[in-house]
Amino acid sequence: MKINILLSTFVLLCTSLAYGQFEISGKVIDAKTSESLAFANITFNAISNRGVITDIDGNFYYQSKDSLKTLKVSYLGYKDLQIEVKQYKDVILQLETSEESLNEVIITNGENPALRIIRKVIANRDLNNPLKKGGFKYTAYNRSIIDREGRQKTADSLRNAFLNQIEKGELDPKSDSISDYEKILIQERNFNIMLFESVSQRKFLPPDLSEEKVIATRVSGFKNPYFAMLATELQPFGFYEDNIDLLDLHFLNPIASGSIKRYDYQLEEQIFRAKDTIFNISFQPKKSSNIDGLKGFMYVNSNGYALQNIVAEPFDEMMINLKIQQKYQYLNNEDWFPEQLNFEIMENNGVFINGKSYLSEIELLDSLKKKDFSEVALTYAKDAPNKPEAFWDAYRIDSLSQKDKATYRVVDSIGERLKLDKIVEVGTEIGNGYIPWGKFNIPINRFFGYNKHEGFRLGAGLETNKKLFKNIVFGGYVAYGHRDNDWKYGVKIRFDIDPTKDMFLQLNYQNDVREIGTASMNRSSGFSLNGDLRSFIASHMDFVESFELKFGRRDLKYLTWSASLKNENIKPQYDYFFIENQNLISNYSNTQAEFKLRYAHRERIVETPLKRVSLGTNYPVFNAIYTQGFDNLLGGDFSYQKIEASVHQSFFLRNFGKTRYRFQTGYLDGNVPLGLLFTGEGSKDNDIPVVMYDTFQTMLPYEFLSDRYAHLFLTHDLGSLLFKTKKFSPGLVIHHNMGWGSLNTVFSHAWTYKTKDDVFIESGLELTKLIQMNYLNTMYFNFGIGGFYRYGDYSLDNSSDNFALKINTTFSFN
C-alpha cells in the first residue's frame, strides 16, 4: 500500500514537472531609454493565442507544457521584435521605436473597424465601472520615485572620475576638502533623489463615499512622512468617467458618450487568449475637435467589452508631461477591477515623478452602509512611519533593489544632516500662513497689507504652537496704517477641546478697523488669483473695539457650526451720522449673539497626527448666519435681527467647461447704522482694475445700501474649447451677475447712497492666457483682460461709464 502511494506520488510529481518545465520570465524595455514598456504583447512559437501581455512594469512570466522556440514582441509605436528563445530567466527584450507614430494615423469613421468595438465599450461602461457596481475594499502598496532625467549618467561619470583619481593617488576619499555629495558619489553607485512607499486600506460605497487609512508610510530622508500618500492622488481610480481629471485638468474620455464624434480610433492588433479576444485600439482627438483630449491605446477584452489595459497622456503639448497606465483583472470570474495603477509626471527641466499602486486583498462587498463611513476620507495610523522591514516585505511586489537601498541609505543620511523633517515642517506652516519660531508661530499676513483707508499697513504678530501648549493657543498682533496714522492691535486665546470634532472655545479682543458691510458673511475668495484683492479697494472703515467669546464644533459629519457673543464699540472713520429720533449719532455700541453654520456635503477631510485639512467637495456648500442684536445688554444701542445665507458650487460639464455660481441673500429687521447694513458688493476701481469674483465688476464699492438683498453671480469658464492653436490657446470666461436690494430706513442715514429696488444687471467676457510667462519650467503665469457692461434699470447716462475694463491673472500648465 505504501509502495503504491509512493509510486502514485512520484508519477504525479513527474507529470507536474513535465507540464511546468518550460517557464520564461523577463522584461520589455525601450532600447534607447531603458523605460519599461507596459502591456507589450508577446506570442510564442508563432501561435497567436499562445502568449502573454507584460504588466504595468513591463515584466512578463509565461509557463508552457511545450518547448518555447521563438517569441515575438509587438508594441504600439515600436518595431516588432522576433527572436529565438535561448534564455528563460531575466530575459531583457529591447524594442526600437518605429518611424510611424500615433499622430500619423488618420482613419475615417466609415473605414474604421474599431468603432464597433468602441461602441460596445461605451454601452458596457457603467457595467464595468468599479465605482458604480457596488461597495468594495482593498489594500494598496504605493511606490513613487522622484529623480531627474540624465542625473544618473552625470553622477556615474563623476563617480568614475573620482574612482580613477583615488586609484592614481590624486584624491583622498577621507579628506575633509571633499564635499558630502562627492563622498556619497564615491561610496554609492546610484540612487534616486527621493523614494516614497506607503500601504493603505481603502473602502468605497457608490456613488462617492470613500475612506482610506494609511497603515504604513516611508519616504527617504524623512522620519515622519505624512505627506507620502498624497502622491497617489495624482491619477484617477479607473478610466470610465466622462472626464479624466489630471492635476485639476479635465480631459474628455475617449470612451465617454459622444466621444466617437471627437476621437479617431485605430484597431492596431487582435490578440487571442483562450476564449477571449483582446483588441488593441489606439486613439487621439480628431483634427476638427477643439477639445482637451488624450492620446494613447487601450486593450479591450471581448469578455464584457471591458478595459483590460489603458495607456493615456494629454494630446496637446503642456509645460509638464503626464502619462497614466492602468491594468485591470477579471476578479472571481465576475467583475473587472483595477489591479495596477501607474502615473508619470515630467517637467521640462527633466525632474519627474513616477508612481505605482498595486492592489491586493480586493473584496466586492454588498454589506457596506453609509454609517460605516466618517467625514475623514484619508487618515494615518499613528505608527504608520514606524513599521519594521518585515512588514514592508509582506506588501512589496519585489524586494528593494540595490538602487532602492542606496536611495534610503544615502538620502536618509542627507535628510538627517539637512534636517529635512524640519524643512517640511517649516514649509507646511508657511503654507498655513505662519513662520515657525521655536515654540511660537509668526503670522505672515500680519507683516504687510494694503487698503485705501490705511494705505500701507505694517505690523507683526505672534502665536504659541503645540510645542508650548498642545491644545491651547495664545496670540496677538499689532499694526500701523501709514495713511490713517492709527495703531491697531488684538489678542486671542483658543482652546482646541477635541480636534477630531473641530471643537474649540475662543476668546478674542480687537481694536482694529473693519470695512462697512462686512460685519457678518465674508465674501468668497473665488477661484482665481484675483479673488482676494477686493480688500485692497476698501476705503470706508469703522474703528471697532470688540470683545468676543466663541464656541464651535463639527456634527453630522459635514456640518460645522459656531455660536458667539460679541460686544463692540464702533467709531465711523468717514463723514456719516445715524439719525434716530432727530438725534445725530456718530459713535455707537453693538452687542450681538451670532450663530453660524456651514454644510459641505461629502467634504473630504485629510487627517494626520498633526492636523486636519479639507480637500473640499463637489457638492454645493451652504452657509448661514443668524445675528440677534441687543439694545440693553452690555451697553448695546440697537435691537435687531439679521439673517444671511449663501450657496456656491463649481462643477465641470463635459465638452462645455467649468461653471461656478454663488447665490447670497440677506435680511435685516431693525433700524441700525451704516456699518451694520449691507453694502460693499461693488469692485469697480480705476486704480486697481482687476477682475474680482463674487462682486459686481461695474458697480462702485459702496454705490448701493440695503437692509435686504439677493445677489447671483454666474461664471462659466470655456477654457480653450472655442479657439486653440499649437502656439496660442486663450481661454474665454463668461460672466452674468444680478442683484436686488432695498432699504426701509431711507431717512436714517446722513450719507449719499442709492438703493437697488429694481434688478441690477451686468454681463462680461474675460480672455485669459493672452500673455504667458514661463514660471520655473513647471507652469505658466498668465495675463488676460476682461470687459464688463451694466445695463437695464441702473445703466448710467454716459454709456462709457457703464463699461469696465479689467485685467486678470492665472496659473496654468498649458
Salt bridges, closest charged atoms under 4 A:
GLU35 OE2 - LYS323 NZ 3.58
ASP57 OD1 - LYS356 NZ 2.59
ASP66 OD2 - ARG50 NH1 3.14
ASP80 OD2 - LYS72 NZ 3.84
ASP126 OD1 - LYS132 NZ 3.27
ASP147 OD1 - ARG151 NE 2.55
ASP180 OD2 - ARG417 NH1 3.63
GLU188 OE2 - ARG409 NE 2.98
GLU197 OE2 - ARG396 NE 2.74
ASP208 OD1 - ARG602 NH1 2.19
GLU233 OE1 - ARG604 NH2 3.40
ASP242 OD1 - ARG125 NH1 2.64
ASP242 OD2 - ARG654 NE 3.38
ASP245 OD1 - HIS250 ND1 2.75
ASP264 OD1 - LYS286 NZ 3.09
ASP292 OD1 - LYS724 NZ 3.17
ASP316 OD2 - LYS724 NZ 2.94
ASP335 OD1 - LYS133 NZ 2.89
GLU363 OE2 - LYS137 NZ 3.85
GLU375 OE2 - ARG612 NH2 3.22
ASP383 OD2 - LYS387 NZ 3.06
GLU389 OE1 - ARG218 NH1 3.18
GLU389 OE2 - ARG396 NH1 2.63
ASP393 OD1 - ARG396 NH1 3.19
ASP404 OD1 - ARG143 NH2 2.88
GLU425 OE2 - LYS467 NZ 3.26
GLU454 OE2 - ARG457 NH1 3.00
GLU454 OE2 - LYS488 NZ 2.77
GLU463 OE2 - LYS492 NZ 3.35
ASP484 OD2 - HIS453 NE2 3.53
ASP484 OD2 - LYS488 NZ 2.68
ASP496 OD1 - ARG494 NE 2.86
ASP498 OD2 - LYS501 NZ 3.84
ASP502 OD2 - ARG554 NE 2.88
ASP502 OD1 - ARG612 NE 3.19
ASP512 OD2 - ARG457 NH2 2.87
GLU515 OE1 - ARG523 NH1 3.73
GLU515 OE2 - ARG534 NH2 2.88
ASP555 OD1 - ARG553 NH2 2.98
GLU568 OE2 - ARG514 NH1 2.64
GLU568 OE2 - LYS566 NZ 3.83
GLU594 OE1 - LYS596 NZ 3.89
GLU603 OE1 - ARG554 NH2 3.42
GLU603 OE2 - ARG598 NH1 3.24
GLU607 OE2 - ARG612 NH1 2.61
GLU681 OE2 - HIS711 NE2 3.79
GLU681 OE2 - LYS756 NZ 2.39
ASP685 OD2 - LYS452 NZ 2.69
ASP687 OD2 - LYS452 NZ 2.78
ASP694 OD1 - ARG660 NH1 2.91
GLU703 OE2 - LYS754 NZ 3.06
GLU703 OE2 - ARG790 NH2 3.00
ASP707 OD1 - ARG708 NE 3.06
GLU766 OE1 - HIS735 NE2 2.56
